[in-house]
């Protein structure tokens, strides 16, 4: 697919077709990096992506401290 760079203020922009964005799995925020003669656009990864799965592999017995209620849990929090 070819596209033209468009003027946006002092910058240049690129319009990407919706089907192309959907196929690539790109949402509202992306990571962009430059390489020789190319711009690489990738989906933003959640900072803690995969943490729950990694912790589950170790099991609850590997936690540093057992969970405990605080004053907030006992007096202020309501479900």
Buried (B, 14 or more C-beta within 10 A) or exposed (E): EEEEEEEEEEEEEEEBEEEEEEEEEBEEEBEEEEEEEEEEBEEEEEEEEEEEEEEEEEEEEEEEEEEEEEEEEEEEEEE
